[in-house]
Amino acid sequence: MTINGEKFTQDSLPLLDYLKQRDLQITHIAIELNGKIVPKDELATLVFKQGDVVEIVSFVGGG
Protein backbone atom coordinates (compact mmCIF):
# COMPACT_ATOMS: atom_id res chain seq x y z
CA MET A 1 0.00 0.00 0.00
CA THR A 2 1.07 3.57 -0.55
CA ILE A 3 0.02 6.31 1.88
CA ASN A 4 0.85 9.89 0.90
CA GLY A 5 3.59 8.57 -1.38
CA GLU A 6 5.17 6.35 1.32
CA LYS A 7 5.19 2.60 0.65
CA PHE A 8 4.17 0.15 3.40
CA THR A 9 4.70 -3.62 3.30
CA GLN A 10 2.18 -4.76 5.92
CA ASP A 11 -0.70 -6.94 4.71
CA SER A 12 -3.12 -4.53 6.38
CA LEU A 13 -2.99 -1.33 8.41
CA PRO A 14 -5.97 0.09 10.31
CA LEU A 15 -6.44 3.80 9.76
CA LEU A 16 -6.68 4.46 13.50
CA ASP A 17 -3.27 2.81 14.07
CA TYR A 18 -1.71 4.91 11.30
CA LEU A 19 -3.18 8.11 12.73
CA LYS A 20 -2.07 7.27 16.27
CA GLN A 21 1.53 6.70 15.08
CA ARG A 22 1.51 10.17 13.52
CA ASP A 23 -0.45 11.96 16.26
CA LEU A 24 -3.29 12.90 13.88
CA GLN A 25 -6.95 13.26 14.83
CA ILE A 26 -9.64 11.45 12.84
CA THR A 27 -11.85 14.55 13.10
CA HIS A 28 -9.31 16.70 11.24
CA ILE A 29 -8.65 14.61 8.13
CA ALA A 30 -10.05 13.66 4.75
CA ILE A 31 -9.07 10.44 3.01
CA GLU A 32 -8.94 9.45 -0.63
CA LEU A 33 -8.73 5.67 -1.07
CA ASN A 34 -8.01 4.36 -4.57
CA GLY A 35 -9.30 7.56 -6.13
CA LYS A 36 -12.49 7.90 -4.08
CA ILE A 37 -13.23 10.02 -1.01
CA VAL A 38 -14.03 7.90 2.06
CA PRO A 39 -17.18 9.04 3.92
CA LYS A 40 -16.52 10.23 7.50
CA ASP A 41 -18.79 7.54 8.97
CA GLU A 42 -16.51 4.82 7.52
CA LEU A 43 -13.19 6.16 8.84
CA ALA A 44 -13.26 4.49 12.28
CA THR A 45 -13.40 1.00 10.73
CA LEU A 46 -11.22 1.60 7.68
CA VAL A 47 -8.34 -0.84 7.15
CA PHE A 48 -5.84 -0.28 4.34
CA LYS A 49 -4.80 -3.37 2.34
CA GLN A 50 -1.96 -4.23 -0.02
CA GLY A 51 -2.43 -2.48 -3.34
CA ASP A 52 -4.34 0.46 -1.85
CA VAL A 53 -3.30 3.97 -2.81
CA VAL A 54 -4.19 6.42 -0.05
CA GLU A 55 -3.96 10.18 0.29
CA ILE A 56 -4.60 11.67 3.72
CA VAL A 57 -5.14 15.40 4.04
CA SER A 58 -5.22 17.03 7.46
CA PHE A 59 -6.93 20.35 8.08
CA VAL A 60 -4.97 23.09 9.80
CA GLY A 61 -6.50 26.32 11.01
CA GLY A 62 -4.83 29.60 10.36
CA GLY A 63 -5.29 32.99 8.91
KOLBA-672821 format. One record per residue: residue in three letters; chain; x, y negated, z negated of N, C-alpha, C, O in turn. Coordinates in steps of 0.001 Angstrom, whole numbers. Atoms other than C-alpha are relative to their C-alpha. Layout:
BEGIN
+------+-------+---------+---------+---------+---------+---------+---------+---------+---------+---------+---------+---------+---------+
! rest ! kette !    n.xx !    n.yy !    n.zz !   ca.xx !   ca.yy !   ca.zz !    c.xx !    c.yy !    c.zz !    o.xx !    o.yy !    o.zz !
+------+-------+---------+---------+---------+---------+---------+---------+---------+---------+---------+---------+---------+---------+
!  ALA !     A !       X !       Y !       Z !       X !       Y !       Z !       X !       Y !       Z !       X !       Y !       Z !
...
+------+-------+---------+---------+---------+---------+---------+---------+---------+---------+---------+---------+---------+---------+
This chain:
BEGIN
+------+-------+---------+---------+---------+---------+---------+---------+---------+---------+---------+---------+---------+---------+
! rest ! kette !    n.xx !    n.yy !    n.zz !   ca.xx !   ca.yy !   ca.zz !    c.xx !    c.yy !    c.zz !    o.xx !    o.yy !    o.zz !
+------+-------+---------+---------+---------+---------+---------+---------+---------+---------+---------+---------+---------+---------+
!  MET !     A !     842 !    1171 !       0 !       0 !       0 !       0 !     887 !   -1233 !       0 !    2027 !   -1199 !    -463 !
!  THR !     A !    -713 !    1271 !     -30 !    1068 !   -3569 !     546 !    -875 !   -1050 !    -679 !   -2023 !   -1264 !    -291 !
!  ILE !     A !     730 !    1039 !     728 !      23 !   -6308 !   -1877 !     786 !   -1297 !     114 !    1916 !   -1396 !    -364 !
!  ASN !     A !    -652 !    1297 !    -231 !     852 !   -9894 !    -895 !    1389 !     174 !     608 !    2340 !    -506 !     221 !
!  GLY !     A !   -1249 !    -231 !    -711 !    3592 !   -8569 !    1380 !     981 !     929 !    -697 !    2004 !    1285 !    -113 !
!  GLU !     A !    -882 !    -890 !     766 !    5171 !   -6349 !   -1318 !    -497 !    1438 !     111 !   -1666 !    1720 !    -153 !
!  LYS !     A !     382 !   -1405 !    -169 !    5188 !   -2597 !    -645 !      65 !     747 !   -1331 !     988 !     558 !   -2122 !
!  PHE !     A !      74 !    -843 !    1190 !    4173 !    -150 !   -3395 !    -109 !    1447 !     449 !    -741 !    1741 !    1464 !
!  THR !     A !     -20 !   -1406 !    -402 !    4702 !    3616 !   -3303 !    -920 !     886 !    -825 !   -1016 !    2082 !    -552 !
!  GLN !     A !     928 !    -808 !     796 !    2176 !    4761 !   -5921 !   -1132 !     518 !     890 !   -1467 !     -88 !    1908 !
!  ASP !     A !    1162 !    -527 !    -722 !    -700 !    6939 !   -4714 !   -1211 !    -892 !    -198 !   -2036 !   -1044 !     703 !
!  SER !     A !    1102 !     925 !     276 !   -3116 !    4531 !   -6377 !     457 !   -1001 !   -1054 !    1385 !    -741 !   -1819 !
!  LEU !     A !    -338 !    1052 !     951 !   -2988 !    1335 !   -8407 !   -1271 !    -781 !    -316 !   -1780 !   -1502 !     541 !
!  PRO !     A !    1189 !     776 !     367 !   -5968 !     -87 !  -10314 !     299 !   -1504 !       7 !    1356 !   -1942 !    -446 !
!  LEU !     A !    -159 !    1449 !     -38 !   -6441 !   -3801 !   -9757 !     296 !    -560 !   -1381 !    1185 !   -1398 !   -1529 !
!  LEU !     A !    -191 !     545 !    1349 !   -6685 !   -4455 !  -13499 !    1417 !     238 !    -506 !    1965 !    -621 !   -1198 !
!  ASP !     A !   -1392 !    -263 !     383 !   -3265 !   -2814 !  -14065 !     938 !    -969 !     707 !    1848 !   -1520 !      88 !
!  TYR !     A !    -832 !     919 !    -774 !   -1713 !   -4909 !  -11297 !     -81 !   -1411 !    -581 !     939 !   -2080 !    -748 !
!  LEU !     A !     179 !    1347 !     550 !   -3184 !   -8112 !  -12731 !     657 !    -142 !   -1364 !    1280 !   -1164 !   -1652 !
!  LYS !     A !    -593 !      42 !    1338 !   -2070 !   -7275 !  -16273 !    1523 !    -120 !      89 !    2129 !    -876 !    -671 !
!  GLN !     A !   -1454 !      45 !    -181 !    1526 !   -6701 !  -15080 !     470 !   -1395 !     396 !    1600 !   -1781 !      97 !
!  ARG !     A !    -366 !    1323 !    -503 !    1505 !  -10168 !  -13517 !    -648 !   -1144 !    -780 !    -550 !   -2306 !    -388 !
!  ASP !     A !     644 !     990 !     861 !    -450 !  -11962 !  -16263 !    -991 !    -881 !     772 !   -1019 !   -2099 !     595 !
!  LEU !     A !    1039 !     692 !    -755 !   -3289 !  -12902 !  -13879 !   -1366 !     355 !    -569 !   -1559 !    1448 !   -1101 !
!  GLN !     A !    1358 !    -208 !     497 !   -6950 !  -13256 !  -14835 !    -932 !     355 !    1155 !    -889 !    -274 !    2213 !
!  ILE !     A !     926 !    -446 !   -1044 !   -9642 !  -11454 !  -12843 !    -987 !   -1097 !     387 !   -1505 !   -1101 !    1504 !
!  THR !     A !     960 !    1072 !    -267 !  -11850 !  -14549 !  -13102 !     573 !   -1105 !     881 !    -168 !   -1968 !    1353 !
!  HIS !     A !    -652 !    1070 !    -754 !   -9311 !  -16703 !  -11242 !     617 !     487 !    1307 !    1584 !    -104 !    1787 !
!  ILE !     A !    -589 !    -535 !   -1222 !   -8648 !  -14612 !   -8130 !   -1068 !     310 !    1041 !   -2253 !     447 !     736 !
!  ALA !     A !     802 !    -536 !   -1102 !  -10051 !  -13660 !   -4752 !     871 !    1053 !     672 !    2091 !     908 !     748 !
!  ILE !     A !    -757 !   -1104 !    -585 !   -9065 !  -10436 !   -3005 !    -525 !     331 !    1386 !   -1729 !     453 !    1612 !
!  GLU !     A !     301 !    -514 !   -1328 !   -8942 !   -9449 !     633 !     603 !    1395 !      67 !    1802 !    1568 !    -148 !
!  LEU !     A !    -435 !   -1394 !     -77 !   -8730 !   -5670 !    1074 !    -260 !     501 !    1409 !   -1407 !     606 !    1843 !
!  ASN !     A !     103 !    -499 !   -1375 !   -8011 !   -4361 !    4570 !    -850 !    -919 !     879 !   -1670 !    -463 !    1676 !
!  GLY !     A !     659 !     979 !    -854 !   -9300 !   -7564 !    6135 !   -1376 !    -454 !    -446 !   -2004 !   -1263 !     237 !
!  LYS !     A !    1330 !     380 !     479 !  -12495 !   -7897 !    4077 !      84 !    -528 !   -1428 !     837 !      -2 !   -2248 !
!  ILE !     A !      43 !     560 !    1349 !  -13230 !  -10025 !    1009 !    -746 !     965 !    -916 !   -1816 !    1463 !    -566 !
!  VAL !     A !     619 !    -899 !     975 !  -14026 !   -7900 !   -2056 !    -941 !    -821 !    -887 !    -515 !   -1816 !   -1473 !
!  PRO !     A !     932 !     721 !     873 !  -17177 !   -9038 !   -3924 !     465 !      22 !   -1458 !    1028 !    1014 !   -1921 !
!  LYS !     A !    -432 !     121 !    1403 !  -16517 !  -10231 !   -7498 !    -502 !    1145 !    -868 !     214 !    1588 !   -1767 !
!  ASP !     A !     553 !   -1054 !     853 !  -18786 !   -7539 !   -8972 !     668 !    1358 !     210 !     384 !    2301 !    -528 !
!  GLU !     A !    -722 !   -1249 !    -242 !  -16510 !   -4817 !   -7522 !    1443 !     -38 !    -514 !    2126 !     986 !    -510 !
!  LEU !     A !   -1410 !     149 !     365 !  -13194 !   -6160 !   -8838 !     408 !     851 !   -1198 !    1503 !    1413 !   -1199 !
!  ALA !     A !    -366 !    -711 !    1230 !  -13263 !   -4488 !  -12275 !     262 !    1483 !     234 !     984 !    2109 !    -542 !
!  THR !     A !    -169 !   -1436 !    -258 !  -13404 !   -1000 !  -10732 !     853 !     276 !    1232 !     992 !    1429 !    1639 !
!  LEU !     A !    -767 !    -153 !   -1232 !  -11218 !   -1602 !   -7675 !    1324 !     715 !    -250 !    2064 !     370 !   -1171 !
!  VAL !     A !   -1267 !    -729 !      54 !   -8338 !     845 !   -7146 !     594 !     -23 !    1403 !     -40 !     423 !    2360 !
!  PHE !     A !    -682 !      18 !   -1287 !   -5844 !     284 !   -4336 !     554 !    1389 !     288 !     979 !    2099 !    -624 !
!  LYS !     A !    -495 !   -1307 !    -413 !   -4803 !    3367 !   -2341 !    1068 !    -165 !    1074 !    1194 !   -1233 !    1673 !
!  GLN !     A !   -1006 !      32 !   -1052 !   -1962 !    4229 !      24 !    -645 !    -412 !    1315 !   -1740 !      40 !    1652 !
!  GLY !     A !     500 !     486 !   -1275 !   -2427 !    2482 !    3342 !    -773 !   -1300 !    -102 !   -1004 !   -1961 !     911 !
!  ASP !     A !     733 !    1256 !     173 !   -4341 !    -456 !    1853 !     920 !   -1191 !     236 !    2105 !   -1161 !     -97 !
!  VAL !     A !    -693 !    1277 !    -141 !   -3301 !   -3965 !    2808 !    -822 !   -1012 !    -788 !   -1995 !   -1248 !    -495 !
!  VAL !     A !     702 !     847 !     964 !   -4186 !   -6416 !      51 !     635 !   -1388 !     -43 !    1858 !   -1530 !     -39 !
!  GLU !     A !    -440 !    1366 !     259 !   -3957 !  -10175 !    -290 !    -761 !    -485 !   -1225 !   -1990 !    -423 !   -1267 !
!  ILE !     A !     611 !     532 !    1216 !   -4596 !  -11673 !   -3722 !     329 !   -1483 !     -81 !    1492 !   -1883 !     -23 !
!  VAL !     A !    -163 !    1444 !     106 !   -5143 !  -15400 !   -4043 !    -491 !    -411 !   -1375 !   -1607 !     -73 !   -1770 !
!  SER !     A !     430 !     491 !    1311 !   -5225 !  -17035 !   -7462 !    -285 !   -1494 !     105 !     383 !   -2225 !     837 !
!  PHE !     A !     418 !    1395 !     -18 !   -6932 !  -20352 !   -8085 !     710 !    -756 !   -1114 !     775 !    -300 !   -2256 !
!  VAL !     A !    -724 !     826 !     955 !   -4969 !  -23093 !   -9798 !    -620 !   -1389 !      31 !    -782 !   -1986 !    1096 !
!  GLY !     A !     564 !    1341 !      81 !   -6495 !  -26325 !  -11015 !    1086 !   -1052 !     131 !    2259 !    -793 !    -138 !
!  GLY !     A !    -965 !    1080 !    -126 !   -4834 !  -29596 !  -10358 !    -662 !   -1213 !     629 !   -1870 !   -1232 !     868 !
!  GLY !     A !     592 !    1204 !    -566 !   -5294 !  -32994 !   -8908 !     959 !    -778 !     804 !     603 !   -1824 !    1348 !
+------+-------+---------+---------+---------+---------+---------+---------+---------+---------+---------+---------+---------+---------+
